[in-house]
Amino acid sequence: MSIADTPRNESLAATAVAGAIAMAVAMGFGRFSYTPILPGMMAGLGLSPADAGIIASANFIGYLAGAVAAGYGWAAGRERLISLSGLFATAILLLAMGLTSSLTAFSVIRFLAGVASAFTMIFTSAIVLSRGLAAGNPHVQATHFGGVGIGIAVSSVMVFLLPAQGFGTVAGWQASWFGGAVIAFAGTAIVAMLLPRGPAVGASSVREKPLIWTRPLVVVTLTYGLFGFGYVITATFLVAMARQGATDHTVEFLAWLITGLSSAVSVFLWRYAVPRLGIVGVYLAGMFVEAIGLVLVVALPSPAAPLIGGLMLGATFIMVTAYGLQIGRALAPQSPRKALAFMTAAFGVGQIIGPLVAGWLAQGSGSFGLPTLLAAGVLLFCAALIGVEMRRIVAASR
């Protein structure tokens, strides 16, 4: 079944496309365009790996704050307004990144961008995924989360095509932030036209019941948070790693482009493994595959290492994010929005710690090898924990 085969297909298709574009803007550009722009900022401004980690962590602190705030009932019935406000704020904040060179200002801007991206992700997902669930169409979820990969791929192409030296007094890294802002404004306008009006299907002004922390939900939330720590090290520093030892910027571009393209189709492709492994099994498999990818990033020579790392990162991190939230919602059927918000908060904590630890270890060791192996070990631990608890999680989520 495709989106076009469902009842009210035109509305459902428009909703899925709106979700994809919103995720491309809020996540692909608002969060992840920092990765391909970072090497130019480090070269042009003399930022150290520790500085880069501080800026990245500020974004993730904002994401955590937004996720926690979203877990309360104040937004019921206002999902669309908050989603569009978050997208507009994302565009403004992308523009602001090109107007300063201060580490403190960068950190404040990225903090606010984290809040905006969390609001957009949570409330747009509430609108889009509820409609896909009501229609019984799994392609809506794949399209929605695939938007993150599309945004990553487009940001990679944008940074590659813009002159590294910039335009006149505008440095190359500044031009990249300005270009991202233009694309974000355009994307926001399109989402405003396509995203359905009114609250999400099934939403009401009545607050959800208190979240009950069962053992399966605790385990899934814990592994989801640790996954945030593990994946974000590569997601933040992959392009910077690709630049080390490279003779030109082609490997950087290809590594992040491959990440985006593979992540754009990952949720759709992994669906074919669900009948055999189940959603929990696919969630486990994604963590294991990404851990192997991180090991290969260290073990393989350049330029193969960042390209393989980008492929395996893209093939897993969106899928694990999407299926992890789906499992969490199933484990808390009376409080799905709270479950989504608190799992996102756990994810945010992992992302805050990851860049700080990676930046510190990289600066001390002179390379990103040690933090990458640490991330791989954390992901292997997550896979093992899910394996031990799988029977309980599957039973509780039915």
C-alpha positions in Angstrom: 0.0 0.0 0.0 1.3 3.4 -0.8 0.2 6.9 0.4 -1.8 7.3 -2.8 -3.8 4.1 -2.0 -5.2 5.4 1.3 -8.5 7.1 1.9 -8.3 10.9 1.6 -4.9 10.2 -0.1 -4.3 13.8 -1.2 -4.5 15.1 2.4 -2.4 12.2 3.8 0.2 12.6 1.1 0.4 16.4 1.7 0.7 15.7 5.4 3.6 13.3 4.9 5.4 15.7 2.6 4.9 18.5 5.1 6.4 16.3 7.8 9.4 15.4 5.6 10.1 19.1 4.8 9.7 20.1 8.4 12.2 17.4 9.5 14.6 18.4 6.8 14.5 22.0 8.0 14.5 21.5 11.7 16.8 18.5 11.9 18.7 18.3 8.6 19.6 22.0 8.6 18.7 23.2 12.1 20.7 20.5 13.8 22.9 18.6 11.4 24.2 21.3 9.0 26.6 22.2 11.8 28.6 19.0 10.9 29.6 20.0 7.3 30.1 23.6 8.2 32.2 22.9 11.3 35.6 22.2 9.5 35.4 25.6 7.8 34.6 27.3 11.2 37.5 25.5 12.8 39.9 26.6 10.0 38.6 30.1 9.7 38.1 30.9 13.4 40.7 28.7 15.0 38.1 26.7 17.0 39.6 23.7 18.8 37.8 20.3 19.0 36.9 21.2 22.6 35.3 24.5 21.4 33.4 22.6 18.7 32.1 20.1 21.3 30.9 23.0 23.5 28.9 24.5 20.7 27.5 21.2 19.7 26.5 20.4 23.3 24.8 23.8 23.7 22.5 22.7 20.9 21.8 19.4 22.6 21.1 21.1 25.9 18.5 23.3 24.1 17.1 20.1 22.5 16.8 18.6 26.0 15.1 21.7 27.4 12.6 21.7 24.5 11.9 18.0 24.9 11.2 18.3 28.6 9.0 21.3 28.1 7.0 19.5 25.4 6.2 16.7 27.8 3.5 18.7 29.6 -0.1 19.4 28.4 0.2 23.1 27.6 0.6 22.4 23.9 -2.6 20.3 23.3 -4.4 21.8 20.4 -1.6 24.1 19.5 0.7 21.6 17.8 0.6 23.2 14.3 1.3 26.7 15.6 4.2 25.6 17.7 5.7 23.5 14.9 5.6 26.4 12.4 7.0 28.8 15.1 9.9 26.3 15.6 10.6 26.2 11.9 10.6 30.0 11.6 12.9 30.3 14.6 15.2 27.7 13.0 15.6 29.8 9.9 16.3 33.0 12.0 18.9 31.2 14.1 20.7 29.7 11.0 21.0 33.3 9.8 22.3 34.4 13.2 25.1 31.8 13.1 26.7 33.6 10.1 26.6 37.0 11.9 28.9 36.3 14.8 32.3 34.8 15.5 32.0 34.6 19.3 32.1 31.2 21.0 29.6 32.4 23.6 27.2 33.7 20.9 27.5 30.5 18.9 26.6 28.5 22.0 23.6 30.7 22.8 22.3 30.5 19.2 22.7 26.8 19.0 21.0 26.3 22.4 17.9 28.2 21.0 18.1 26.2 17.8 18.0 23.0 19.9 14.8 24.2 21.6 13.3 25.0 18.2 14.2 21.7 16.7 12.8 19.7 19.6 9.5 21.5 19.5 9.2 21.0 15.7 10.2 17.4 15.8 7.8 16.5 18.7 4.8 18.4 17.6 5.1 17.9 13.9 5.5 14.2 14.6 2.4 14.2 16.8 0.4 15.6 13.8 1.9 13.6 11.0 2.4 10.2 12.7 -1.1 10.2 14.2 -2.6 10.6 10.8 -0.5 7.9 9.3 -1.5 5.6 12.2 -5.1 6.4 11.7 -4.9 5.6 8.0 -2.9 2.4 8.7 -0.2 3.6 6.3 3.4 2.9 7.4 4.8 4.9 4.5 3.8 8.1 6.3 6.4 7.4 9.0 9.1 6.5 6.5 8.5 9.7 4.5 8.3 11.9 7.6 11.6 10.7 9.2 13.2 10.4 5.8 13.1 14.2 5.6 16.0 14.3 8.1 18.2 12.5 5.6 17.0 14.7 2.7 18.0 17.8 4.8 21.4 16.3 5.5 22.0 15.5 1.8 20.9 19.0 0.7 23.0 20.7 3.3 26.0 18.6 2.1 25.5 19.7 -1.5 25.0 23.3 -0.5 28.2 23.5 1.6 30.2 21.8 -1.2 28.9 24.0 -4.0 29.5 27.3 -2.1 33.0 28.7 -2.6 35.2 27.7 0.4 36.7 31.2 0.3 33.3 32.8 0.5 32.1 36.0 -1.2 34.1 39.2 -0.6 34.0 39.8 3.1 31.7 36.9 3.7 33.7 33.8 4.7 32.8 30.4 3.3 31.4 29.1 6.6 29.3 32.2 6.9 27.9 31.8 3.4 26.9 28.2 4.4 24.9 29.4 7.3 23.2 32.1 5.2 22.4 29.5 2.5 20.9 27.2 5.1 18.7 30.1 6.3 17.3 30.8 2.9 16.4 27.1 2.4 14.9 27.0 5.8 12.7 30.0 5.1 11.5 28.4 1.9 10.8 25.1 3.6 8.8 26.8 6.4 6.6 28.5 3.8 5.9 25.2 2.1 5.1 23.4 5.4 2.7 26.2 6.3 0.8 25.5 3.2 0.7 21.7 3.6 0.6 20.9 7.3 -3.1 20.2 8.4 -4.8 22.7 10.6 -6.1 21.9 14.0 -4.8 19.5 16.6 -3.4 16.0 15.8 -5.9 13.3 15.2 -7.1 11.9 18.5 -5.7 14.8 20.4 -7.8 16.8 22.8 -7.5 19.4 25.5 -7.5 16.6 28.2 -4.1 16.0 29.7 -2.6 12.5 29.3 -2.4 10.2 32.3 0.8 10.2 34.4 3.6 8.1 32.8 4.0 4.7 34.4 7.7 3.7 34.4 7.6 -0.1 33.8 10.9 -2.1 33.5 10.7 -2.4 29.7 10.1 1.4 29.3 13.0 2.2 31.6 15.3 -0.1 29.6 14.2 1.3 26.2 14.6 4.9 27.5 18.0 4.1 28.9 19.3 2.6 25.7 17.7 5.4 23.7 19.7 7.9 25.8 22.9 5.9 25.5 22.3 5.7 21.8 22.2 9.5 21.7 25.7 9.5 23.2 27.0 6.9 20.8 25.7 8.1 17.5 26.3 11.9 18.1 30.0 11.6 18.2 30.2 10.5 14.6 27.3 12.7 13.6 29.1 15.8 15.0 32.7 15.1 13.9 32.4 12.8 10.8 33.3 15.6 8.4 36.0 16.9 10.6 37.5 13.4 10.7 37.2 13.2 6.9 39.2 16.4 6.6 42.1 14.9 8.5 44.6 13.7 6.0 42.4 14.7 3.0 43.9 16.6 0.0 40.6 18.3 -0.9 37.0 18.7 0.3 35.5 15.9 -1.9 35.8 13.2 0.8 34.1 15.5 3.3 31.3 16.2 0.9 30.8 12.6 -0.1 30.9 11.3 3.5 28.0 13.6 4.6 26.1 13.2 1.3 26.2 9.4 1.8 25.0 9.9 5.4 22.1 11.9 4.2 21.1 9.7 1.3 21.3 6.5 3.2 19.3 7.9 6.2 16.6 9.2 3.8 15.7 5.6 2.8 16.7 3.8 6.0 13.3 3.7 7.7 11.7 2.4 4.5 14.4 -0.3 3.9 14.5 -1.5 7.4 10.8 -2.1 7.3 11.5 -5.3 5.3 13.3 -6.7 8.3 10.4 -6.1 10.7 8.4 -9.2 9.8 11.4 -11.4 10.6 13.0 -9.5 13.5 10.1 -7.5 14.9 10.4 -3.8 15.7 12.4 -4.4 18.9 14.8 -6.8 17.0 15.3 -4.2 14.3 16.0 -1.6 17.0 18.7 -3.9 18.4 20.1 -4.6 15.0 20.4 -1.0 14.2 22.5 -0.3 17.3 24.8 -3.3 16.5 25.3 -2.3 12.8 26.1 1.3 13.8 28.6 0.0 16.4 30.4 -2.0 13.7 30.4 1.0 11.5 32.1 3.1 14.2 34.8 0.4 14.6 35.4 0.4 10.8 35.8 4.2 10.9 38.8 3.7 13.1 40.1 0.4 11.5 39.9 1.4 7.8 42.3 3.8 6.1 41.1 7.2 4.6 39.2 7.9 2.4 37.3 4.6 3.0 36.8 5.2 6.7 34.6 8.3 6.6 32.7 7.0 3.6 31.8 3.7 5.3 31.2 5.5 8.5 28.8 7.9 6.8 27.0 5.0 5.1 26.5 3.0 8.3 25.6 6.1 10.4 22.9 7.1 7.9 21.6 3.6 7.5 20.9 3.3 11.2 20.5 6.5 13.2 17.1 7.7 11.8 15.7 4.2 11.9 16.8 3.6 15.5 15.3 7.1 16.4 12.0 6.3 14.7 11.5 2.8 15.9 12.7 3.7 19.4 10.0 6.3 19.7 7.5 3.8 18.3 8.4 1.2 20.9 8.2 3.9 23.6 4.7 4.9 22.5 3.6 1.2 22.5 4.9 0.8 26.0 2.9 3.8 27.3 -0.4 3.7 25.4 -2.1 6.0 28.0 0.7 8.6 27.8 2.2 8.4 24.3 3.2 12.1 24.2 4.9 12.0 27.6 6.8 8.8 26.6 7.9 10.5 23.4 9.0 13.6 25.2 10.9 11.9 28.0 12.6 9.5 25.6 13.7 12.5 23.5 14.9 14.1 26.7 17.0 11.0 27.5 18.3 11.1 23.9 19.2 14.8 24.5 21.2 14.0 27.7 23.3 11.5 25.7 23.9 14.1 23.0 25.0 16.7 25.5 27.6 14.5 27.0 28.8 12.9 23.7 30.4 16.0 22.0 32.0 17.2 25.3 33.6 13.8 25.9 34.6 13.4 22.3 36.0 16.9 22.0 38.0 16.4 25.2 39.4 13.0 24.2 40.2 14.1 20.7 42.0 17.2 21.9 44.0 15.1 24.4 44.8 12.3 22.0 45.2 14.2 18.8 42.6 12.2 16.9 39.0 11.1 17.0 39.9 7.4 17.2 39.5 7.0 21.0 36.1 8.7 21.3 34.8 6.8 18.3 35.7 3.4 19.9 34.1 4.6 23.1 30.9 5.3 21.2 31.1 1.8 19.6 31.4 0.2 23.0 28.4 2.1 24.4 26.3 1.0 21.4 27.3 -2.6 21.8 26.3 -2.4 25.4 22.9 -1.1 24.4 22.4 -3.9 21.9 23.3 -6.5 24.6 20.9 -4.9 27.1 18.0 -4.9 24.6 18.9 -8.5 23.7 18.6 -9.6 27.4 15.4 -7.7 27.9 13.8 -8.3 24.5 11.2 -10.9 25.6 9.8 -8.5 28.3 9.8 -5.5 26.0 8.0 -7.4 23.2 5.4 -8.7 25.6 4.8 -5.3 27.2 4.5 -3.5 23.8 1.7 -5.7 22.4 
